[in-house]
Amino acid sequence: MLRFFKFLIYLAVIGFIALAGYTYIGPFFGADFSAPSEETRVPVTLDAE
């Protein structure tokens, strides 16, 4: 059972390293992580008396 938990911990660490690496290397392969920049204007009516 302990071997299983160690395996899960190793798998989580390797997954975290792979995800962090992908965030840095991803743009070289065409992945775009930037948020879409678009101006939004919505009229707001305030009911303050």
mmCIF file of the N, C-alpha and C atoms, coordinates in Angstrom:
data_MODEL
# 
_entry.id   MODEL 
# 
loop_
_atom_site.group_PDB 
_atom_site.id 
_atom_site.type_symbol 
_atom_site.label_atom_id 
_atom_site.label_alt_id 
_atom_site.label_comp_id 
_atom_site.label_asym_id 
_atom_site.label_entity_id 
_atom_site.label_seq_id 
_atom_site.pdbx_PDB_ins_code 
_atom_site.Cartn_x 
_atom_site.Cartn_y 
_atom_site.Cartn_z 
_atom_site.occupancy 
_atom_site.B_iso_or_equiv 
_atom_site.pdbx_formal_charge 
_atom_site.auth_seq_id 
_atom_site.auth_comp_id 
_atom_site.auth_asym_id 
_atom_site.auth_atom_id 
_atom_site.pdbx_PDB_model_num 
ATOM 1   N N  . MET A 1 1  ? 0.831   -1.194 0.000   1.00 0.00 ? 1  MET A N  1 
ATOM 2   C CA . MET A 1 1  ? 0.000   0.000  0.000   1.00 0.00 ? 1  MET A CA 1 
ATOM 3   C C  . MET A 1 1  ? 0.876   1.260  0.000   1.00 0.00 ? 1  MET A C  1 
ATOM 4   N N  . LEU A 1 2  ? 1.978   1.194  0.733   1.00 0.00 ? 2  LEU A N  1 
ATOM 5   C CA . LEU A 1 2  ? 2.883   2.333  0.787   1.00 0.00 ? 2  LEU A CA 1 
ATOM 6   C C  . LEU A 1 2  ? 3.511   2.581  -0.592  1.00 0.00 ? 2  LEU A C  1 
ATOM 7   N N  . ARG A 1 3  ? 3.818   1.510  -1.324  1.00 0.00 ? 3  ARG A N  1 
ATOM 8   C CA . ARG A 1 3  ? 4.377   1.657  -2.666  1.00 0.00 ? 3  ARG A CA 1 
ATOM 9   C C  . ARG A 1 3  ? 3.390   2.378  -3.583  1.00 0.00 ? 3  ARG A C  1 
ATOM 10  N N  . PHE A 1 4  ? 2.111   2.089  -3.408  1.00 0.00 ? 4  PHE A N  1 
ATOM 11  C CA . PHE A 1 4  ? 1.081   2.734  -4.224  1.00 0.00 ? 4  PHE A CA 1 
ATOM 12  C C  . PHE A 1 4  ? 1.034   4.238  -3.957  1.00 0.00 ? 4  PHE A C  1 
ATOM 13  N N  . PHE A 1 5  ? 1.095   4.633  -2.682  1.00 0.00 ? 5  PHE A N  1 
ATOM 14  C CA . PHE A 1 5  ? 1.072   6.054  -2.341  1.00 0.00 ? 5  PHE A CA 1 
ATOM 15  C C  . PHE A 1 5  ? 2.334   6.758  -2.828  1.00 0.00 ? 5  PHE A C  1 
ATOM 16  N N  . LYS A 1 6  ? 3.476   6.090  -2.731  1.00 0.00 ? 6  LYS A N  1 
ATOM 17  C CA . LYS A 1 6  ? 4.710   6.665  -3.254  1.00 0.00 ? 6  LYS A CA 1 
ATOM 18  C C  . LYS A 1 6  ? 4.610   6.850  -4.767  1.00 0.00 ? 6  LYS A C  1 
ATOM 19  N N  . PHE A 1 7  ? 4.019   5.887  -5.443  1.00 0.00 ? 7  PHE A N  1 
ATOM 20  C CA . PHE A 1 7  ? 3.827   5.988  -6.882  1.00 0.00 ? 7  PHE A CA 1 
ATOM 21  C C  . PHE A 1 7  ? 2.924   7.164  -7.224  1.00 0.00 ? 7  PHE A C  1 
ATOM 22  N N  . LEU A 1 8  ? 1.844   7.359  -6.478  1.00 0.00 ? 8  LEU A N  1 
ATOM 23  C CA . LEU A 1 8  ? 0.946   8.486  -6.722  1.00 0.00 ? 8  LEU A CA 1 
ATOM 24  C C  . LEU A 1 8  ? 1.642   9.824  -6.485  1.00 0.00 ? 8  LEU A C  1 
ATOM 25  N N  . ILE A 1 9  ? 2.468   9.899  -5.459  1.00 0.00 ? 9  ILE A N  1 
ATOM 26  C CA . ILE A 1 9  ? 3.202   11.130 -5.176  1.00 0.00 ? 9  ILE A CA 1 
ATOM 27  C C  . ILE A 1 9  ? 4.200   11.415 -6.297  1.00 0.00 ? 9  ILE A C  1 
ATOM 28  N N  . TYR A 1 10 ? 4.924   10.389 -6.730  1.00 0.00 ? 10 TYR A N  1 
ATOM 29  C CA . TYR A 1 10 ? 5.865   10.569 -7.843  1.00 0.00 ? 10 TYR A CA 1 
ATOM 30  C C  . TYR A 1 10 ? 5.125   10.988 -9.114  1.00 0.00 ? 10 TYR A C  1 
ATOM 31  N N  . LEU A 1 11 ? 3.993   10.378 -9.358  1.00 0.00 ? 11 LEU A N  1 
ATOM 32  C CA . LEU A 1 11 ? 3.209   10.714 -10.543 1.00 0.00 ? 11 LEU A CA 1 
ATOM 33  C C  . LEU A 1 11 ? 2.714   12.159 -10.482 1.00 0.00 ? 11 LEU A C  1 
ATOM 34  N N  . ALA A 1 12 ? 2.286   12.610 -9.303  1.00 0.00 ? 12 ALA A N  1 
ATOM 35  C CA . ALA A 1 12 ? 1.836   13.992 -9.145  1.00 0.00 ? 12 ALA A CA 1 
ATOM 36  C C  . ALA A 1 12 ? 2.985   14.973 -9.353  1.00 0.00 ? 12 ALA A C  1 
ATOM 37  N N  . VAL A 1 13 ? 4.165   14.655 -8.844  1.00 0.00 ? 13 VAL A N  1 
ATOM 38  C CA . VAL A 1 13 ? 5.329   15.536 -9.009  1.00 0.00 ? 13 VAL A CA 1 
ATOM 39  C C  . VAL A 1 13 ? 5.732   15.604 -10.477 1.00 0.00 ? 13 VAL A C  1 
ATOM 40  N N  . ILE A 1 14 ? 5.772   14.462 -11.144 1.00 0.00 ? 14 ILE A N  1 
ATOM 41  C CA . ILE A 1 14 ? 6.125   14.443 -12.565 1.00 0.00 ? 14 ILE A CA 1 
ATOM 42  C C  . ILE A 1 14 ? 5.072   15.192 -13.378 1.00 0.00 ? 14 ILE A C  1 
ATOM 43  N N  . GLY A 1 15 ? 3.801   15.041 -13.035 1.00 0.00 ? 15 GLY A N  1 
ATOM 44  C CA . GLY A 1 15 ? 2.745   15.765 -13.721 1.00 0.00 ? 15 GLY A CA 1 
ATOM 45  C C  . GLY A 1 15 ? 2.867   17.262 -13.528 1.00 0.00 ? 15 GLY A C  1 
ATOM 46  N N  . PHE A 1 16 ? 3.206   17.694 -12.325 1.00 0.00 ? 16 PHE A N  1 
ATOM 47  C CA . PHE A 1 16 ? 3.382   19.118 -12.061 1.00 0.00 ? 16 PHE A CA 1 
ATOM 48  C C  . PHE A 1 16 ? 4.553   19.674 -12.856 1.00 0.00 ? 16 PHE A C  1 
ATOM 49  N N  . ILE A 1 17 ? 5.660   18.939 -12.900 1.00 0.00 ? 17 ILE A N  1 
ATOM 50  C CA . ILE A 1 17 ? 6.828   19.385 -13.666 1.00 0.00 ? 17 ILE A CA 1 
ATOM 51  C C  . ILE A 1 17 ? 6.490   19.454 -15.150 1.00 0.00 ? 17 ILE A C  1 
ATOM 52  N N  . ALA A 1 18 ? 5.750   18.453 -15.655 1.00 0.00 ? 18 ALA A N  1 
ATOM 53  C CA . ALA A 1 18 ? 5.360   18.450 -17.068 1.00 0.00 ? 18 ALA A CA 1 
ATOM 54  C C  . ALA A 1 18 ? 4.438   19.623 -17.384 1.00 0.00 ? 18 ALA A C  1 
ATOM 55  N N  . LEU A 1 19 ? 3.495   19.914 -16.500 1.00 0.00 ? 19 LEU A N  1 
ATOM 56  C CA . LEU A 1 19 ? 2.584   21.036 -16.721 1.00 0.00 ? 19 LEU A CA 1 
ATOM 57  C C  . LEU A 1 19 ? 3.324   22.366 -16.684 1.00 0.00 ? 19 LEU A C  1 
ATOM 58  N N  . ALA A 1 20 ? 4.236   22.520 -15.733 1.00 0.00 ? 20 ALA A N  1 
ATOM 59  C CA . ALA A 1 20 ? 5.020   23.759 -15.668 1.00 0.00 ? 20 ALA A CA 1 
ATOM 60  C C  . ALA A 1 20 ? 5.908   23.895 -16.899 1.00 0.00 ? 20 ALA A C  1 
ATOM 61  N N  . GLY A 1 21 ? 6.477   22.806 -17.351 1.00 0.00 ? 21 GLY A N  1 
ATOM 62  C CA . GLY A 1 21 ? 7.297   22.846 -18.561 1.00 0.00 ? 21 GLY A CA 1 
ATOM 63  C C  . GLY A 1 21 ? 6.475   23.191 -19.779 1.00 0.00 ? 21 GLY A C  1 
ATOM 64  N N  . TYR A 1 22 ? 5.272   22.687 -19.859 1.00 0.00 ? 22 TYR A N  1 
ATOM 65  C CA . TYR A 1 22 ? 4.402   22.971 -21.007 1.00 0.00 ? 22 TYR A CA 1 
ATOM 66  C C  . TYR A 1 22 ? 4.009   24.436 -21.060 1.00 0.00 ? 22 TYR A C  1 
ATOM 67  N N  . THR A 1 23 ? 3.841   25.056 -19.894 1.00 0.00 ? 23 THR A N  1 
ATOM 68  C CA . THR A 1 23 ? 3.478   26.475 -19.899 1.00 0.00 ? 23 THR A CA 1 
ATOM 69  C C  . THR A 1 23 ? 4.603   27.336 -20.457 1.00 0.00 ? 23 THR A C  1 
ATOM 70  N N  . TYR A 1 24 ? 5.847   26.910 -20.273 1.00 0.00 ? 24 TYR A N  1 
ATOM 71  C CA . TYR A 1 24 ? 6.972   27.669 -20.808 1.00 0.00 ? 24 TYR A CA 1 
ATOM 72  C C  . TYR A 1 24 ? 7.299   27.292 -22.249 1.00 0.00 ? 24 TYR A C  1 
ATOM 73  N N  . ILE A 1 25 ? 7.140   26.025 -22.602 1.00 0.00 ? 25 ILE A N  1 
ATOM 74  C CA . ILE A 1 25 ? 7.516   25.553 -23.931 1.00 0.00 ? 25 ILE A CA 1 
ATOM 75  C C  . ILE A 1 25 ? 6.327   25.595 -24.893 1.00 0.00 ? 25 ILE A C  1 
ATOM 76  N N  . GLY A 1 26 ? 5.118   25.616 -24.389 1.00 0.00 ? 26 GLY A N  1 
ATOM 77  C CA . GLY A 1 26 ? 3.917   25.583 -25.215 1.00 0.00 ? 26 GLY A CA 1 
ATOM 78  C C  . GLY A 1 26 ? 3.829   26.630 -26.295 1.00 0.00 ? 26 GLY A C  1 
ATOM 79  N N  . PRO A 1 27 ? 4.163   27.900 -26.026 1.00 0.00 ? 27 PRO A N  1 
ATOM 80  C CA . PRO A 1 27 ? 4.075   28.909 -27.085 1.00 0.00 ? 27 PRO A CA 1 
ATOM 81  C C  . PRO A 1 27 ? 4.974   28.628 -28.294 1.00 0.00 ? 27 PRO A C  1 
ATOM 82  N N  . PHE A 1 28 ? 6.052   27.873 -28.115 1.00 0.00 ? 28 PHE A N  1 
ATOM 83  C CA . PHE A 1 28 ? 6.909   27.515 -29.246 1.00 0.00 ? 28 PHE A CA 1 
ATOM 84  C C  . PHE A 1 28 ? 6.221   26.511 -30.170 1.00 0.00 ? 28 PHE A C  1 
ATOM 85  N N  . PHE A 1 29 ? 5.233   25.795 -29.641 1.00 0.00 ? 29 PHE A N  1 
ATOM 86  C CA . PHE A 1 29 ? 4.515   24.797 -30.429 1.00 0.00 ? 29 PHE A CA 1 
ATOM 87  C C  . PHE A 1 29 ? 3.137   25.280 -30.868 1.00 0.00 ? 29 PHE A C  1 
ATOM 88  N N  . GLY A 1 30 ? 2.847   26.566 -30.692 1.00 0.00 ? 30 GLY A N  1 
ATOM 89  C CA . GLY A 1 30 ? 1.598   27.135 -31.174 1.00 0.00 ? 30 GLY A CA 1 
ATOM 90  C C  . GLY A 1 30 ? 0.494   27.231 -30.139 1.00 0.00 ? 30 GLY A C  1 
ATOM 91  N N  . ALA A 1 31 ? 0.743   26.896 -28.892 1.00 0.00 ? 31 ALA A N  1 
ATOM 92  C CA . ALA A 1 31 ? -0.273  27.031 -27.853 1.00 0.00 ? 31 ALA A CA 1 
ATOM 93  C C  . ALA A 1 31 ? -0.276  28.478 -27.358 1.00 0.00 ? 31 ALA A C  1 
ATOM 94  N N  . ASP A 1 32 ? -1.432  29.108 -27.357 1.00 0.00 ? 32 ASP A N  1 
ATOM 95  C CA . ASP A 1 32 ? -1.561  30.499 -26.922 1.00 0.00 ? 32 ASP A CA 1 
ATOM 96  C C  . ASP A 1 32 ? -2.330  30.532 -25.616 1.00 0.00 ? 32 ASP A C  1 
ATOM 97  N N  . PHE A 1 33 ? -1.656  30.958 -24.545 1.00 0.00 ? 33 PHE A N  1 
ATOM 98  C CA . PHE A 1 33 ? -2.278  30.966 -23.221 1.00 0.00 ? 33 PHE A CA 1 
ATOM 99  C C  . PHE A 1 33 ? -2.743  32.347 -22.797 1.00 0.00 ? 33 PHE A C  1 
ATOM 100 N N  . SER A 1 34 ? -2.618  33.335 -23.660 1.00 0.00 ? 34 SER A N  1 
ATOM 101 C CA . SER A 1 34 ? -3.014  34.682 -23.271 1.00 0.00 ? 34 SER A CA 1 
ATOM 102 C C  . SER A 1 34 ? -4.538  34.809 -23.264 1.00 0.00 ? 34 SER A C  1 
ATOM 103 N N  . ALA A 1 35 ? -5.015  35.618 -22.355 1.00 0.00 ? 35 ALA A N  1 
ATOM 104 C CA . ALA A 1 35 ? -6.453  35.853 -22.258 1.00 0.00 ? 35 ALA A CA 1 
ATOM 105 C C  . ALA A 1 35 ? -6.909  36.734 -23.419 1.00 0.00 ? 35 ALA A C  1 
ATOM 106 N N  . PRO A 1 36 ? -8.095  36.486 -23.933 1.00 0.00 ? 36 PRO A N  1 
ATOM 107 C CA . PRO A 1 36 ? -8.581  37.339 -25.018 1.00 0.00 ? 36 PRO A CA 1 
ATOM 108 C C  . PRO A 1 36 ? -8.847  38.760 -24.492 1.00 0.00 ? 36 PRO A C  1 
ATOM 109 N N  . SER A 1 37 ? -8.295  39.751 -25.169 1.00 0.00 ? 37 SER A N  1 
ATOM 110 C CA . SER A 1 37 ? -8.482  41.128 -24.724 1.00 0.00 ? 37 SER A CA 1 
ATOM 111 C C  . SER A 1 37 ? -9.546  41.776 -25.598 1.00 0.00 ? 37 SER A C  1 
ATOM 112 N N  . GLU A 1 38 ? -10.644 42.079 -24.960 1.00 0.00 ? 38 GLU A N  1 
ATOM 113 C CA . GLU A 1 38 ? -11.776 42.648 -25.670 1.00 0.00 ? 38 GLU A CA 1 
ATOM 114 C C  . GLU A 1 38 ? -12.508 43.584 -24.706 1.00 0.00 ? 38 GLU A C  1 
ATOM 115 N N  . GLU A 1 39 ? -12.745 44.810 -25.147 1.00 0.00 ? 39 GLU A N  1 
ATOM 116 C CA . GLU A 1 39 ? -13.419 45.770 -24.291 1.00 0.00 ? 39 GLU A CA 1 
ATOM 117 C C  . GLU A 1 39 ? -14.914 45.492 -24.280 1.00 0.00 ? 39 GLU A C  1 
ATOM 118 N N  . THR A 1 40 ? -15.494 45.478 -23.080 1.00 0.00 ? 40 THR A N  1 
ATOM 119 C CA . THR A 1 40 ? -16.926 45.248 -22.925 1.00 0.00 ? 40 THR A CA 1 
ATOM 120 C C  . THR A 1 40 ? -17.528 46.410 -22.149 1.00 0.00 ? 40 THR A C  1 
ATOM 121 N N  . ARG A 1 41 ? -18.561 47.010 -22.714 1.00 0.00 ? 41 ARG A N  1 
ATOM 122 C CA . ARG A 1 41 ? -19.255 48.105 -22.035 1.00 0.00 ? 41 ARG A CA 1 
ATOM 123 C C  . ARG A 1 41 ? -20.703 47.681 -21.811 1.00 0.00 ? 41 ARG A C  1 
ATOM 124 N N  . VAL A 1 42 ? -21.107 47.706 -20.548 1.00 0.00 ? 42 VAL A N  1 
ATOM 125 C CA . VAL A 1 42 ? -22.458 47.325 -20.177 1.00 0.00 ? 42 VAL A CA 1 
ATOM 126 C C  . VAL A 1 42 ? -23.071 48.473 -19.375 1.00 0.00 ? 42 VAL A C  1 
ATOM 127 N N  . PRO A 1 43 ? -24.219 48.997 -19.780 1.00 0.00 ? 43 PRO A N  1 
ATOM 128 C CA . PRO A 1 43 ? -24.853 50.072 -19.006 1.00 0.00 ? 43 PRO A CA 1 
ATOM 129 C C  . PRO A 1 43 ? -25.401 49.535 -17.681 1.00 0.00 ? 43 PRO A C  1 
ATOM 130 N N  . VAL A 1 44 ? -25.216 50.324 -16.646 1.00 0.00 ? 44 VAL A N  1 
ATOM 131 C CA . VAL A 1 44 ? -25.667 49.929 -15.305 1.00 0.00 ? 44 VAL A CA 1 
ATOM 132 C C  . VAL A 1 44 ? -26.594 51.005 -14.762 1.00 0.00 ? 44 VAL A C  1 
ATOM 133 N N  . THR A 1 45 ? -27.746 50.585 -14.265 1.00 0.00 ? 45 THR A N  1 
ATOM 134 C CA . THR A 1 45 ? -28.696 51.497 -13.650 1.00 0.00 ? 45 THR A CA 1 
ATOM 135 C C  . THR A 1 45 ? -28.645 51.298 -12.141 1.00 0.00 ? 45 THR A C  1 
ATOM 136 N N  . LEU A 1 46 ? -28.347 52.382 -11.403 1.00 0.00 ? 46 LEU A N  1 
ATOM 137 C CA . LEU A 1 46 ? -28.261 52.299 -9.952  1.00 0.00 ? 46 LEU A CA 1 
ATOM 138 C C  . LEU A 1 46 ? -29.548 52.832 -9.334  1.00 0.00 ? 46 LEU A C  1 
ATOM 139 N N  . ASP A 1 47 ? -30.112 52.081 -8.405  1.00 0.00 ? 47 ASP A N  1 
ATOM 140 C CA . ASP A 1 47 ? -31.326 52.495 -7.703  1.00 0.00 ? 47 ASP A CA 1 
ATOM 141 C C  . ASP A 1 47 ? -30.950 53.062 -6.327  1.00 0.00 ? 47 ASP A C  1 
ATOM 142 N N  . ALA A 1 48 ? -30.303 54.193 -6.300  1.00 0.00 ? 48 ALA A N  1 
ATOM 143 C CA . ALA A 1 48 ? -29.895 54.826 -5.046  1.00 0.00 ? 48 ALA A CA 1 
ATOM 144 C C  . ALA A 1 48 ? -30.836 55.999 -4.786  1.00 0.00 ? 48 ALA A C  1 
ATOM 145 N N  . GLU A 1 49 ? -31.457 55.964 -3.628  1.00 0.00 ? 49 GLU A N  1 
ATOM 146 C CA . GLU A 1 49 ? -32.389 57.057 -3.292  1.00 0.00 ? 49 GLU A CA 1 
ATOM 147 C C  . GLU A 1 49 ? -31.941 57.785 -2.071  1.00 0.00 ? 49 GLU A C  1 
# 
